[in-house]
Amino acid sequence: MLEALVESSRVGRRSLWQYITMLSVVALPVVAVICLVSFTLHNSRAERESQQSAVQQFKLFANIEALVTSMRAERGYTTSAVILGGKDAAANEVMFKQRSHTDYIMLSLPVWPDGLALNNVQLTSRAQLGDMLNVLRGRVSTLSVDFHDVLDFYSDITKQFMYWLLVISPILFRLIFHINLRRCHAYATSVRPAASKLFS
C-alpha cells in the first residue's frame, strides 16, 4: 500500500519544465494584453494631444480672424470720425464702441502669434500692439492725424494678421501635426518588435 502511495505521488508531481510551460501559457497572453493596452493608451494620449493642439490652433485662427474684422471696422469708423473732424457725436460713439470691441478681442487671444511686424517693428505682445493703437487713437482724439495715416496704419496691421493667417499659421499647424505623427510612429516601432517577440 505504501508503495502505491509513493508511486501515485511520483505520477502527480510535475517537473520544473512543466511548471514553466504552464506559466508561459498563462503569462504570455497576459503580457501581450498589457502591452496592447499600454500601446493603445499611449496612442490615444498622443492623438488627444494632437487634437488639443489642433483645437488651440483653430481657436487662435478664429480669434485672429475676428480681430482682423474688428480692426477693419475700427478703421472705417475712425476714418469717418477724422473726416468729420470729430464733430459728429453719433460717429464718435460708434467709433469708441468699436475700439472697445477691438480691445476685448485682442485681450481674448489665447496666445500671441509669432512673426508679426509693423513698420519693421516686431510685435511681440498684445500690449505692444495696444500701445501703438492707443498712440494713434490719441492722435485721432486731438485731430492731429490725416485720414490717410489712419487708413495706412490699420491696413498695415490687418495685412500682418492676414499674412499670419494665410502663410505662417498653416506652416505651424503642419509642423505640430508632423511632430505628433513622428512621436506616434517612434513609439509604434519601439513597441512592435517587443510585441512580435511575445507572439512568436
Contact map, one row per residue, 1 for C-alpha under 8 A:
11111000000000000000000000000000000000000000000000000000000000000000000000000000000000000000000000000000000000000000000000000000000000000000000000000000000000000000000000000000000000000000000000000000
11111100000000000000000000000000000000000000000000000000000000000000000000000000000000000000000000000000000000000000000000000000000000000000000000000000000000000000000000000000000000000000000000000000
11111110000000000000000000000000000000000000000000000000000000000000000000000000000000000000000000000000000000000000000000000000000000000000000000000000000000000000000000000000000000000000000000000000
11111111000000000000000000000000000000000000000000000000000000000000000000000000000000000000000000000000000000000000000000000000000000000000000000000000000000000000000000000000000000000000000000000000
11111111100000000000000000000000000000000000000000000000000000000000000000000000000000000000000000000000000000000000000000000000000000000000000000000000000000000000000000000000000000000000000000000000
01111111110000000000000000000000000000000000000000000000000000000000000000000000000000000000000000000000000000000000000000000000000000000000000000000000000000000000000000000000000000000000000000000000
00111111111000000000000000000000000000000000000000000000000000000000000000000000000000000000000000000000000000000000000000000000000000000000000000000000000000000000000000000000000000000000000000000000
00011111111100000000000000000000000000000000000000000000000000000000000000000000000000000000000000000000000000000000000000000000000000000000000000000000000000000000000000000000000000000000000000000000
00001111111110000000000000000000000000000000000000000000000000000000000000000000000000000000000000000000000000000000000000000000000000000000000000000000000000000000000000000000000000000000000000000000
00000111111110000000000000000000000000000000000000000000000000000000000000000000000000000000000000000000000000000000000000000000000000000000000000000000000000000000000000000000000000000000000000000000
00000011111111000000000000000000000000000000000000000000000000000000000000000000000000000000000000000000000000000000000000000000000000000000000000000000000000000000000000000000000000000000000000000000
00000001111111000000000000000000000000000000000000000000000000000000000000000000000000000000000000000000000000000000000000000000000000000000000000000000000000000000000000000000000000000000000000000000
00000000111111100000000000000000000000000000000000000000000000000000000000000000000000000000000000000000000000000000000000000000000000000000000000000000000000000000000000000000000000000000000000000000
00000000001111110110000000000000000000000000000000000000000000000000000000000000000000000000000000000000000000000000000000000000000000000000000000000000000000000000000000000000000000000000000000000000
00000000000011111110000000000000000000000000000000000000000000000000000000000000000000000000000000000000000000000000000000000000000000000000000000000000000000000000000000000000000000000000000000000000
00000000000001111111000000000000000000000000000000000000000000000000000000000000000000000000000000000000000000000000000000000000000000000000000000000000000000000000000000000000000000000000000000000000
00000000000000111111100000000000000000000000000000000000000000000000000000000000000000000000000000000000000000000000000000000000000000000000000000000000000000000000000000000000000000000000000000000000
00000000000001111111110000000000000000000000000000000000000000000000000000000000000000000000000000000000000000000000000000000000000000000000000000000000000000000000000000000000000000000000000000000000
00000000000001111111111000000000000000000000000000000000000000000000000000000000000000000000000000000000000000000000000000000000000000000000000000000000000000000000000000000000000000000000000000000000
00000000000000011111111100000000000000000000000000000000000000000000000000000000000000000000000000000000000000000000000000000000000000000000000000000000000000000000000000000000000000000000000000000000
00000000000000001111111110000000000000000000000000000000000000000000000000000000000000000000000000000000000000000000000000000000000000000000000000000000000000000000000000000000000000000000000000000000
00000000000000000111111111000000000000000000000000000000000000000000000000000000000000000000000000000000000000000000000000000000000000000000000000000000000000000000000000000000000000000000000000000000
00000000000000000011111111100000000000000000000000000000000000000000000000000000000000000000000000000000000000000000000000000000000000000000000000000000000000000000000000000000000000000000000000000000
00000000000000000001111111110000000000000000000000000000000000000000000000000000000000000000000000000000000000000000000000000000000000000000000000000000000000000000000000000000000000000000000000000000
00000000000000000000111111111000000000000000000000000000000000000000000000000000000000000000000000000000000000000000000000000000000000000000000000000000000000000000000000000000000000000000000000000000
00000000000000000000011111111100000000000000000000000000000000000000000000000000000000000000000000000000000000000000000000000000000000000000000000000000000000000000000000000000000000000000000000000000
00000000000000000000001111111110000000000000000000000000000000000000000000000000000000000000000000000000000000000000000000000000000000000000000000000000000000000000000000000000000000000000000000000000
00000000000000000000000111111111000000000000000000000000000000000000000000000000000000000000000000000000000000000000000000000000000000000000000000000000000000000000000000000000000000000000000000000110
00000000000000000000000011111111100000000000000000000000000000000000000000000000000000000000000000000000000000000000000000000000000000000000000000000000000000000000000000000000000000000000000000000000
00000000000000000000000001111111110000000000000000000000000000000000000000000000000000000000000000000000000000000000000000000000000000000000000000000000000000000000000000000000000000000000000000000000
00000000000000000000000000111111111000000000000000000000000000000000000000000000000000000000000000000000000000000000000000000000000000000000000000000000000000000000000000000000000000000000000000000100
00000000000000000000000000011111111100000000000000000000000000000000000000000000000000000000000000000000000000000000000000000000000000000000000000000000000000000000000000000000000000000000000000100110
00000000000000000000000000001111111110000000000000000000000000000000000000000000000000000000000000000000000000000000000000000000000000000000000000000000000000000000000000000000000000000000000000000000
00000000000000000000000000000111111111000000000000000000000000000000000000000000000000000000000000000000000000000000000000000000000000000000000000000000000000000000000000000000000000000000000000000000
00000000000000000000000000000011111111100000000000000000000000000000000000000000000000000000000000000000000000000000000000000000000000000000000000000000000000000000000000000000000000000000001000100000
00000000000000000000000000000001111111110000000000000000000000000000000000000000000000000000000000000000000000000000000000000000000000000000000000000000000000000000000000000000000000000000000000000000
00000000000000000000000000000000111111111000000000000000000000000000000000000000000000000000000000000000000000000000000000000000000000000000000000000000000000000000000000000000000000000000000000000000
00000000000000000000000000000000011111111100000000000000000000000000000000000000000000000000000000000000000000000000000000000000000000000000000000000000000000000000000000000000000000000000000000000000
00000000000000000000000000000000001111111110000000000000000000000000000000000000000000000000000000000000000000000000000000000000000000000000000000000000000000000000000000000000000000000001001000000000
00000000000000000000000000000000000111111111000000000000000000000000000000000000000000000000000000000000000000000000000000000000000000000000000000000000000000000000000000000000000000000000000000000000
00000000000000000000000000000000000011111111100000000000000000000000000000000000000000000000000000000000000000000000000000000000000000000000000000000000000000000000000000000000000000000000000000000000
00000000000000000000000000000000000001111111110000000000000000000000000000000000000000000000000000000000000000000000000000000000000000000000000000000000000000000000000000000000000000000000000000000000
00000000000000000000000000000000000000111111111000000000000000000000000000000000000000000000000000000000000000000000000000000000000000000000000000000000000000000000000000000000000000010000000000000000
00000000000000000000000000000000000000011111111100000000000000000000000000000000000000000000000000000000000000000000000000000000000000000000000000000000000000000000000000000000000000000000000000000000
00000000000000000000000000000000000000001111111110000000000000000000000000000000000000000000000000000000000000000000000000000000000000000000000000000000000000000000000000000000000000000000000000000000
00000000000000000000000000000000000000000111111111000000000000000000000000000000000000000000000000000000000000000000000000000000000000000000000000000000000000000000000000000000000100110000000000000000
00000000000000000000000000000000000000000011111111100000000000000000000000000000000000000000000000000000000000000000000000000000000000000000000000000000000000000000000000000000000100000000000000000000
00000000000000000000000000000000000000000001111111110000000000000000000000000000000000000000000000000000000000000000000000000000000000000000000000000000000000000000000000000000000000000000000000000000
00000000000000000000000000000000000000000000111111111000000000000000000000000000000000000000000000000000000000000000000000000000000000000000000000000000000000000000000000000000000000000000000000000000
00000000000000000000000000000000000000000000011111111100000000000000000000000000000000000000000000000000000000000000000000000000000000000000000000000000000000000000000000000001100100000000000000000000
00000000000000000000000000000000000000000000001111111110000000000000000000000000000000000000000000000000000000000000000000000000000000000000000000000000000000000000000000000000000000000000000000000000
00000000000000000000000000000000000000000000000111111111000000000000000000000000000000000000000000000000000000000000000000000000000000000000000000000000000000000000000000000000000000000000000000000000
00000000000000000000000000000000000000000000000011111111100000000000000000000000000000000000000000000000000000000000000000000000000000000000000000000000000000000000000000000001000000000000000000000000
00000000000000000000000000000000000000000000000001111111110000000000000000000000000000000000000000000000000000000000000000000000000000000000000000000000000000000000000000001000000000000000000000000000
00000000000000000000000000000000000000000000000000111111111000000000000000000000000000000000000000000000000000000000000000000000000000000000000000000000000000000000000000000000000000000000000000000000
00000000000000000000000000000000000000000000000000011111111100000000000000000000000000000000000000000000000000000000000000000000000000000000000000000000000000000000000000000000000000000000000000000000
00000000000000000000000000000000000000000000000000001111111110000000000000000000000000000000000000000000000000000000000000000000000000000000000000000000000000000000000000001000000000000000000000000000
00000000000000000000000000000000000000000000000000000111111111000000000000000000000000000000000000000000000000000000000000000000000000000000000000000000000000000000000000000000000000000000000000000000
00000000000000000000000000000000000000000000000000000011111111100000000000000000000000000000000000000000000001000000000000000000000000000000000000000000000000000000000000000000000000000000000000000000
00000000000000000000000000000000000000000000000000000001111111110000000000000000000000000000000000000000000011100000000000000000000000000000000000000000000000000000000000000000000000000000000000000000
00000000000000000000000000000000000000000000000000000000111111111000000000000000000000000000000000000000000000000000000000000000000000000000000000000000000000000000100010000000000000000000000000000000
00000000000000000000000000000000000000000000000000000000011111111100000000000000000000000000000000000000000000000000000000000000000000000000000000000000000000000000000000000000000000000000000000000000
00000000000000000000000000000000000000000000000000000000001111111110000000000000000000000000000000000000100110000000000000000000000000000000000000000000000000000000000000000000000000000000000000000000
00000000000000000000000000000000000000000000000000000000000111111111000000000000000000000000000000000000000010000000000000000000000000000000000000000000000000001000100000000000000000000000000000000000
00000000000000000000000000000000000000000000000000000000000011111111100000000000000000000000000000000000000000000000000000000000000000000000000000000000000000000100100000000000000000000000000000000000
00000000000000000000000000000000000000000000000000000000000001111111110000000000000000000000000000000000100000000000000000000000000000000000000000000000000000000000000000000000000000000000000000000000
00000000000000000000000000000000000000000000000000000000000000111111111000000000000000000000000000000100110000000000000000000000000000000000000000000000000000000000000000000000000000000000000000000000
00000000000000000000000000000000000000000000000000000000000000011111111100000000000000000000000000000000000000000000000000000000000000000000000000000000000001001100000000000000000000000000000000000000
00000000000000000000000000000000000000000000000000000000000000001111111110000000000000000000000000000000000000000000000000000000000000000000000000000000000000000000000000000000000000000000000000000000
00000000000000000000000000000000000000000000000000000000000000000111111111000000000000000000000001001100000000000000000000000000000000000000000000000000000000000000000000000000000000000000000000000000
00000000000000000000000000000000000000000000000000000000000000000011111111100000000000000000000000000100000000000000000000000000000000000000000000000000010001000000000000000000000000000000000000000000
00000000000000000000000000000000000000000000000000000000000000000001111111110000000000000000000000000000000000000000000000000000000000000000000000000000011001000000000000000000000000000000000000000000
00000000000000000000000000000000000000000000000000000000000000000000111111111000000000000000000001000000000000000000000000000000000000000000000000000000000000000000000000000000000000000000000000000000
00000000000000000000000000000000000000000000000000000000000000000000011111111100000000000000001001100100000000000000000000000000000000000000000000000000000000000000000000000000000000000000000000000000
00000000000000000000000000000000000000000000000000000000000000000000001111111110000000000000000000000000000000000000000000000000000000000000000000000110010000000000000000000000000000000000000000000000
00000000000000000000000000000000000000000000000000000000000000000000000111111111000000000000000000000000000000000000000000000000000000000000000000000000000000000000000000000000000000000000000000000000
00000000000000000000000000000000000000000000000000000000000000000000000011111111100000000011011001000000000000000000000000000000000000000000000000000000000000000000000000000000000000000000000000000000
00000000000000000000000000000000000000000000000000000000000000000000000001111111110000000000001000000000000000000000000000000000000000000001000000000100000000000000000000000000000000000000000000000000
00000000000000000000000000000000000000000000000000000000000000000000000000111111111000000000000000000000000000000000000000000000000000000000000000100110000000000000000000000000000000000000000000000000
00000000000000000000000000000000000000000000000000000000000000000000000000011111111100000010000000000000000000000000000000000000000000000000000000000000000000000000000000000000000000000000000000000000
00000000000000000000000000000000000000000000000000000000000000000000000000001111111111110011001000000000000000000000000000000000000000000000000000000000000000000000000000000000000000000000000000000000
00000000000000000000000000000000000000000000000000000000000000000000000000000111111111000000000000000000000000000000000000000000000000000001001011100000000000000000000000000000000000000000000000000000
00000000000000000000000000000000000000000000000000000000000000000000000000000011111111000000000000000000000000000000000000000000000000000000000000100000000000000000000000000000000000000000000000000000
00000000000000000000000000000000000000000000000000000000000000000000000000000001111111110000000000000000000000000000000000000000000000000000000000000000000000000000000000000000000000000000000000000000
00000000000000000000000000000000000000000000000000000000000000000000000000000000111111110000000000000000000000000000000000000000000000000000001000000000000000000000000000000000000000000000000000000000
00000000000000000000000000000000000000000000000000000000000000000000000000000000111111111011000000000000000000000000000000000000000000000000101000000000000000000000000000000000000000000000000000000000
00000000000000000000000000000000000000000000000000000000000000000000000000000000100111111000000000000000000000000000000000000000000000000000000000000000000000000000000000000000000000000000000000000000
00000000000000000000000000000000000000000000000000000000000000000000000000000000100111111111000000000000000000000000000000000000000000000000000000000000000000000000000000000000000000000000000000000000
00000000000000000000000000000000000000000000000000000000000000000000000000000000000001111111100000000000000000000000000000000000000000000000000000000000000000000000000000000000000000000000000000000000
00000000000000000000000000000000000000000000000000000000000000000000000000000000000000011111110000000000000000000000000000000000000000000000000000000000000000000000000000000000000000000000000000000000
00000000000000000000000000000000000000000000000000000000000000000000000000001001100001011111111000000000000000000000000000000000000000000000000000000000000000000000000000000000000000000000000000000000
00000000000000000000000000000000000000000000000000000000000000000000000000001000100001011111111100000000000000000000000000000000000000000000000000000000000000000000000000000000000000000000000000000000
00000000000000000000000000000000000000000000000000000000000000000000000000000000000000001111111110000000000000000000000000000000000000000000000000000000000000000000000000000000000000000000000000000000
00000000000000000000000000000000000000000000000000000000000000000000000000001000000000000111111111000000000000000000000000000000000000000000000000000000000000000000000000000000000000000000000000000000
00000000000000000000000000000000000000000000000000000000000000000000000001001100100000000011111111100000000000000000000000000000000000000000000000000000000000000000000000000000000000000000000000000000
00000000000000000000000000000000000000000000000000000000000000000000000000000000000000000001111111110000000000000000000000000000000000000000000000000000000000000000000000000000000000000000000000000000
00000000000000000000000000000000000000000000000000000000000000000000000000000000000000000000111111111000000000000000000000000000000000000000000000000000000000000000000000000000000000000000000000000000
00000000000000000000000000000000000000000000000000000000000000000000010011001000000000000000011111111100000000000000000000000000000000000000000000000000000000000000000000000000000000000000000000000000
00000000000000000000000000000000000000000000000000000000000000000000000001000000000000000000001111111110000000000000000000000000000000000000000000000000000000000000000000000000000000000000000000000000
00000000000000000000000000000000000000000000000000000000000000000000000000000000000000000000000111111111000000000000000000000000000000000000000000000000000000000000000000000000000000000000000000000000
00000000000000000000000000000000000000000000000000000000000000000000010000000000000000000000000011111111100000000000000000000000000000000000000000000000000000000000000000000000000000000000000000000000
00000000000000000000000000000000000000000000000000000000000000000010011001000000000000000000000001111111110000000000000000000000000000000000000000000000000000000000000000000000000000000000000000000000
00000000000000000000000000000000000000000000000000000000000000000000000000000000000000000000000000111111111000000000000000000000010000000000000000000000000000000000000000000000000000000000000000000000
00000000000000000000000000000000000000000000000000000000000000000000000000000000000000000000000000011111111100000000000000000000000000000000000000000000000000000000000000000000000000000000000000000000
00000000000000000000000000000000000000000000000000000000000000100110000000000000000000000000000000001111111110000000000000000000000000000000000000000000000000000000000000000000000000000000000000000000
00000000000000000000000000000000000000000000000000000000000000000010000000000000000000000000000000000111111110000000000000000100000000000000000000000000000000000000000000000000000000000000000000000000
00000000000000000000000000000000000000000000000000000000000000000000000000000000000000000000000000000011111110000000000000000100000000000000000000000000000000000000000000000000000000000000000000000000
00000000000000000000000000000000000000000000000000000000000000100000000000000000000000000000000000000001111111000000000000000000000000000000000000000000000000000000000000000000000000000000000000000000
00000000000000000000000000000000000000000000000000000000000100110000000000000000000000000000000000000000111111110000000000000000000000000000000000000000000000000000000000000000000000000000000000000000
00000000000000000000000000000000000000000000000000000000001100000000000000000000000000000000000000000000000111110000000000000000000000000000000000000000000000000000000000000000000000000000000000000000
00000000000000000000000000000000000000000000000000000000000100000000000000000000000000000000000000000000000011111000000000000000000000000000000000000000000000000000000000000000000000000000000000000000
00000000000000000000000000000000000000000000000000000000000000000000000000000000000000000000000000000000000011111100000000011100000000000000000000000000000000000000000000000000000000000000000000000000
00000000000000000000000000000000000000000000000000000000000000000000000000000000000000000000000000000000000000111111000000000000000000000000000000000000000000000001000000000000000000000000000000000000
00000000000000000000000000000000000000000000000000000000000000000000000000000000000000000000000000000000000000011111000000010000000000000000000000000000000000000000000000000000000000000000000000000000
00000000000000000000000000000000000000000000000000000000000000000000000000000000000000000000000000000000000000001111100001100000000000000000000000000000000000000001000100000000000000000000000000000000
00000000000000000000000000000000000000000000000000000000000000000000000000000000000000000000000000000000000000001111110001110000000000000000000000000000000000011001000000000000000000000000000000000000
00000000000000000000000000000000000000000000000000000000000000000000000000000000000000000000000000000000000000000011111111100000000000000000000000000000000000010000000000000000000000000000000000000000
00000000000000000000000000000000000000000000000000000000000000000000000000000000000000000000000000000000000000000001111111100000000000000000000000000000000110010000000000000000000000000000000000000000
00000000000000000000000000000000000000000000000000000000000000000000000000000000000000000000000000000000000000000000111110000000000000000000000000000000000100000000000000000000000000000000000000000000
00000000000000000000000000000000000000000000000000000000000000000000000000000000000000000000000000000000000000000000111111000000000000000000000000000000000000000000000000000000000000000000000000000000
00000000000000000000000000000000000000000000000000000000000000000000000000000000000000000000000000000000000000000000111111100000000000000000000000000000000000000000000000000000000000000000000000000000
00000000000000000000000000000000000000000000000000000000000000000000000000000000000000000000000000000000000000000011110111110000000000000000000000000000000000000000000000000000000000000000000000000000
00000000000000000000000000000000000000000000000000000000000000000000000000000000000000000000000000000000000000000011110011111101100000000000000000000000000000000000000000000000000000000000000000000000
00000000000000000000000000000000000000000000000000000000000000000000000000000000000000000000000000000000000000010101000001111101000000000000000000000000000000000000000000000000000000000000000000000000
00000000000000000000000000000000000000000000000000000000000000000000000000000000000000000000000000000000000000010000000000111111100000000000000000000000000000000000000000000000000000000000000000000000
00000000000000000000000000000000000000000000000000000000000000000000000000000000000000000000000000000000011000010000000000111111110000000000000000000000000000000000000000000000000000000000000000000000
00000000000000000000000000000000000000000000000000000000000000000000000000000000000000000000000000000000000000000000000000001111111000000000000000000000000000000000000000000000000000000000000000000000
00000000000000000000000000000000000000000000000000000000000000000000000000000000000000000000000000000000000000000000000000111111111100000000000000000000000000000000000000000000000000000000000000000000
00000000000000000000000000000000000000000000000000000000000000000000000000000000000000000000000000000000000000000000000000101111111110000000000000000000000000000000000000000000000000000000000000000000
00000000000000000000000000000000000000000000000000000000000000000000000000000000000000000000000000000010000000000000000000000111111111000000000000000000000000000000000000000000000000000000000000000000
00000000000000000000000000000000000000000000000000000000000000000000000000000000000000000000000000000000000000000000000000000011111111100000000000000000000000000000000000000000000000000000000000000000
00000000000000000000000000000000000000000000000000000000000000000000000000000000000000000000000000000000000000000000000000000001111111110000000000000000000000000000000000000000000000000000000000000000
00000000000000000000000000000000000000000000000000000000000000000000000000000000000000000000000000000000000000000000000000000000111111111000000000000000000000000000000000000000000000000000000000000000
00000000000000000000000000000000000000000000000000000000000000000000000000000000000000000000000000000000000000000000000000000000011111111100000000000000000000000000000000000000000000000000000000000000
00000000000000000000000000000000000000000000000000000000000000000000000000000000000000000000000000000000000000000000000000000000001111111110000000000000000000000000000000000000000000000000000000000000
00000000000000000000000000000000000000000000000000000000000000000000000000000000000000000000000000000000000000000000000000000000000111111111000000000100000000000000000000000000000000000000000000000000
00000000000000000000000000000000000000000000000000000000000000000000000000000000000000000000000000000000000000000000000000000000000011111111100000000000000000000000000000000000000000000000000000000000
00000000000000000000000000000000000000000000000000000000000000000000000000000000000000000000000000000000000000000000000000000000000001111111110000000000000000000000000000000000000000000000000000000000
00000000000000000000000000000000000000000000000000000000000000000000000000000000000000000000000000000000000000000000000000000000000000111111111110000000000000000000000000000000000000000000000000000000
00000000000000000000000000000000000000000000000000000000000000000000000000000100010000000000000000000000000000000000000000000000000000011111111110000000000000000000000000000000000000000000000000000000
00000000000000000000000000000000000000000000000000000000000000000000000000000000000001000000000000000000000000000000000000000000000000001111111100000000000000000000000000000000000000000000000000000000
00000000000000000000000000000000000000000000000000000000000000000000000000000000000000000000000000000000000000000000000000000000000000000111111100000000000000000000000000000000000000000000000000000000
00000000000000000000000000000000000000000000000000000000000000000000000000000000010011000000000000000000000000000000000000000000000000000011111111000000000000000000000000000000000000000000000000000000
00000000000000000000000000000000000000000000000000000000000000000000000000000000000000000000000000000000000000000000000000000000000000000011111111000000000000000000000000000000000000000000000000000000
00000000000000000000000000000000000000000000000000000000000000000000000000000000010000000000000000000000000000000000000000000000000000000011001111101100000000000000000000000000000000000000000000000000
00000000000000000000000000000000000000000000000000000000000000000000000000000000010000000000000000000000000000000000000000000000000000000000001111111100000000000000000000000000000000000000000000000000
00000000000000000000000000000000000000000000000000000000000000000000000000000010011000000000000000000000000000000000000000000000000000000000000011111110000000000000000000000000000000000000000000000000
00000000000000000000000000000000000000000000000000000000000000000000000000000000000000000000000000000000000000000000000000000000000000000000000001111111000000000000000000000000000000000000000000000000
00000000000000000000000000000000000000000000000000000000000000000000000000000000000000000000000000000000000000000000000000000000000000000000000011111111100000000000000000000000000000000000000000000000
00000000000000000000000000000000000000000000000000000000000000000000000000100110000000000000000000000000000000000000000000000000000000010000000011111111110000000000000000000000000000000000000000000000
00000000000000000000000000000000000000000000000000000000000000000000000000100010000000000000000000000000000000000000000000000000000000000000000000111111111000000000000000000000000000000000000000000000
00000000000000000000000000000000000000000000000000000000000000000000000000000000000000000000000000000000000000000000000000000000000000000000000000011111111100000000000000000000000000000000000000000000
00000000000000000000000000000000000000000000000000000000000000000000000000000000000000000000000000000000000000000000000000000000000000000000000000001111111110000000000000000000000000000000000000000000
00000000000000000000000000000000000000000000000000000000000000000000001100100000000000000000000000000000000000000000000000000000000000000000000000000111111111000000000000000000000000000000000000000000
00000000000000000000000000000000000000000000000000000000000000000000000100000000000000000000000000000000000000000000000000000000000000000000000000000011111111100000000000000000000000000000000000000000
00000000000000000000000000000000000000000000000000000000000000000000000000000000000000000000000000000000000000000000011000000000000000000000000000000001111111110000000000000000000000000000000000000000
00000000000000000000000000000000000000000000000000000000000000000000000000000000000000000000000000000000000000000000010000000000000000000000000000000000111111111000000000000000000000000000000000000000
00000000000000000000000000000000000000000000000000000000000000000001001100000000000000000000000000000000000000000000000000000000000000000000000000000000011111111100000000000000000000000000000000000000
00000000000000000000000000000000000000000000000000000000000000000000000000000000000000000000000000000000000000000000000000000000000000000000000000000000001111111110000000000000000000000000000000000000
00000000000000000000000000000000000000000000000000000000000000000000000000000000000000000000000000000000000000000001110000000000000000000000000000000000000111111111000000000000000000000000000000000000
00000000000000000000000000000000000000000000000000000000000000010001000000000000000000000000000000000000000000000001000000000000000000000000000000000000000011111111100000000000000000000000000000000000
00000000000000000000000000000000000000000000000000000000000000001001000000000000000000000000000000000000000000000000000000000000000000000000000000000000000001111111110000000000000000000000000000000000
00000000000000000000000000000000000000000000000000000000000000000000000000000000000000000000000000000000000000000000000000000000000000000000000000000000000000111111111100000000000000000000000000000000
00000000000000000000000000000000000000000000000000000000000000000000000000000000000000000000000000000000000000001011000000000000000000000000000000000000000000011111111110000000000000000000000000000000
00000000000000000000000000000000000000000000000000000000000010011000000000000000000000000000000000000000000000000000000000000000000000000000000000000000000000001111111111000000000000000000000000000000
00000000000000000000000000000000000000000000000000000000000000000000000000000000000000000000000000000000000000000000000000000000000000000000000000000000000000000111111111000000000000000000000000000000
00000000000000000000000000000000000000000000000000000000000000000000000000000000000000000000000000000000000000000000000000000000000000000000000000000000000000000011111111100000000000000000000000000000
00000000000000000000000000000000000000000000000000000000000000000000000000000000000000000000000000000000000000000010000000000000000000000000000000000000000000000011111111110000000000000000000000000000
00000000000000000000000000000000000000000000000000000000000010000000000000000000000000000000000000000000000000000000000000000000000000000000000000000000000000000001111111111000000000000000000000000000
00000000000000000000000000000000000000000000000000000000000000000000000000000000000000000000000000000000000000000000000000000000000000000000000000000000000000000000111111111100000000000000000000000000
00000000000000000000000000000000000000000000000000000000000000000000000000000000000000000000000000000000000000000000000000000000000000000000000000000000000000000000001111111110000000000000000000000000
00000000000000000000000000000000000000000000000000000000000000000000000000000000000000000000000000000000000000000000000000000000000000000000000000000000000000000000000111111111000000000000000000000000
00000000000000000000000000000000000000000000000000000100100000000000000000000000000000000000000000000000000000000000000000000000000000000000000000000000000000000000000011111111100000000000000000000000
00000000000000000000000000000000000000000000000000000000000000000000000000000000000000000000000000000000000000000000000000000000000000000000000000000000000000000000000001111111110000000000000000000000
00000000000000000000000000000000000000000000000000000000000000000000000000000000000000000000000000000000000000000000000000000000000000000000000000000000000000000000000000111111111000000000000000000000
00000000000000000000000000000000000000000000000001001000000000000000000000000000000000000000000000000000000000000000000000000000000000000000000000000000000000000000000000011111111100000000000000000000
00000000000000000000000000000000000000000000000001000000000000000000000000000000000000000000000000000000000000000000000000000000000000000000000000000000000000000000000000001111111110000000000000000000
00000000000000000000000000000000000000000000000000000000000000000000000000000000000000000000000000000000000000000000000000000000000000000000000000000000000000000000000000000111111111000000000000000000
00000000000000000000000000000000000000000000000000000000000000000000000000000000000000000000000000000000000000000000000000000000000000000000000000000000000000000000000000000011111111100000000000000000
00000000000000000000000000000000000000000000011001000000000000000000000000000000000000000000000000000000000000000000000000000000000000000000000000000000000000000000000000000001111111110000000000000000
00000000000000000000000000000000000000000000000000000000000000000000000000000000000000000000000000000000000000000000000000000000000000000000000000000000000000000000000000000000111111111000000000000000
00000000000000000000000000000000000000000000000000000000000000000000000000000000000000000000000000000000000000000000000000000000000000000000000000000000000000000000000000000000011111111100000000000000
00000000000000000000000000000000000000000000010000000000000000000000000000000000000000000000000000000000000000000000000000000000000000000000000000000000000000000000000000000000001111111110000000000000
00000000000000000000000000000000000000000010010000000000000000000000000000000000000000000000000000000000000000000000000000000000000000000000000000000000000000000000000000000000000111111111000000000000
00000000000000000000000000000000000000000000000000000000000000000000000000000000000000000000000000000000000000000000000000000000000000000000000000000000000000000000000000000000000011111111100000000000
00000000000000000000000000000000000000000000000000000000000000000000000000000000000000000000000000000000000000000000000000000000000000000000000000000000000000000000000000000000000001111111110000000000
00000000000000000000000000000000000000000000000000000000000000000000000000000000000000000000000000000000000000000000000000000000000000000000000000000000000000000000000000000000000000111111111000000000
00000000000000000000000000000000000000100000000000000000000000000000000000000000000000000000000000000000000000000000000000000000000000000000000000000000000000000000000000000000000000011111111100000000
00000000000000000000000000000000000000000000000000000000000000000000000000000000000000000000000000000000000000000000000000000000000000000000000000000000000000000000000000000000000000001111111110000000
00000000000000000000000000000000000000000000000000000000000000000000000000000000000000000000000000000000000000000000000000000000000000000000000000000000000000000000000000000000000000000111111111000000
00000000000000000000000000000000001000100000000000000000000000000000000000000000000000000000000000000000000000000000000000000000000000000000000000000000000000000000000000000000000000000011111111100000
00000000000000000000000000000000000000000000000000000000000000000000000000000000000000000000000000000000000000000000000000000000000000000000000000000000000000000000000000000000000000000001111111110000
00000000000000000000000000000000000000000000000000000000000000000000000000000000000000000000000000000000000000000000000000000000000000000000000000000000000000000000000000000000000000000000111111111000
00000000000000000000000000000000000000000000000000000000000000000000000000000000000000000000000000000000000000000000000000000000000000000000000000000000000000000000000000000000000000000000011111111100
00000000000000000000000000000001001000000000000000000000000000000000000000000000000000000000000000000000000000000000000000000000000000000000000000000000000000000000000000000000000000000000001111111110
00000000000000000000000000000000000000000000000000000000000000000000000000000000000000000000000000000000000000000000000000000000000000000000000000000000000000000000000000000000000000000000000111111111
00000000000000000000000000000000000000000000000000000000000000000000000000000000000000000000000000000000000000000000000000000000000000000000000000000000000000000000000000000000000000000000000011111111
00000000000000000000000000010011000000000000000000000000000000000000000000000000000000000000000000000000000000000000000000000000000000000000000000000000000000000000000000000000000000000000000001111111
00000000000000000000000000010001000000000000000000000000000000000000000000000000000000000000000000000000000000000000000000000000000000000000000000000000000000000000000000000000000000000000000000111111
00000000000000000000000000000000000000000000000000000000000000000000000000000000000000000000000000000000000000000000000000000000000000000000000000000000000000000000000000000000000000000000000000011111
